[in-house]
Amino acid sequence: MIKTLSVSALMIAAAGAASAAPLPAPPMQAFTPAAQTACASDTISVYFPDGTSALTPSARAVLEATQARLEGCIVGQVSLNATADDAKNASHATHLTEARLETVSAALAGYDLDGMRIVANAADTDADTLWTPMDRKVEISFTAWAPEIS
């Protein structure tokens, strides 16, 4: 009995499939997702050689890539946070962070990434903390958005 019902159900399903409309043709073009806007807030880091405030070629490449990504975007506030834990004393650290902030500010203006306002902050170097010679960077936080199209 179960065998008869199973075969009957299978025959009814096959008859229904045979009389159903054919499936539509597959798409001729590959699926491409909607373009994501690159105009988003981001934080990048620019690293410096030990004890200097000169931009390296890799630091310039980071700024160029950021400029290309933010092309056509509105850049708002730009925040800079400099560290100079590679300095040997507090006085040298203060001088080095200020020089790095000036270098990055000038580079941002040169790459047209200075936005509406730059807020610079030099991180405090504490002599009691562990010396971290690789912490010699300027973190750059961008606020960016896409222009409104009317």
PyMOL commands that set and color helices and strands:
alter all, ss='L'
color gray80, all
select helices_A, chain A and resi 2-19+57-69+90-110
alter helices_A, ss='H'
color red, helices_A
select strands_A, chain A and resi 42-47+74-82+117-122+137-145
alter strands_A, ss='S'
color yellow, strands_A
deselect
rebuild
show_as cartoon
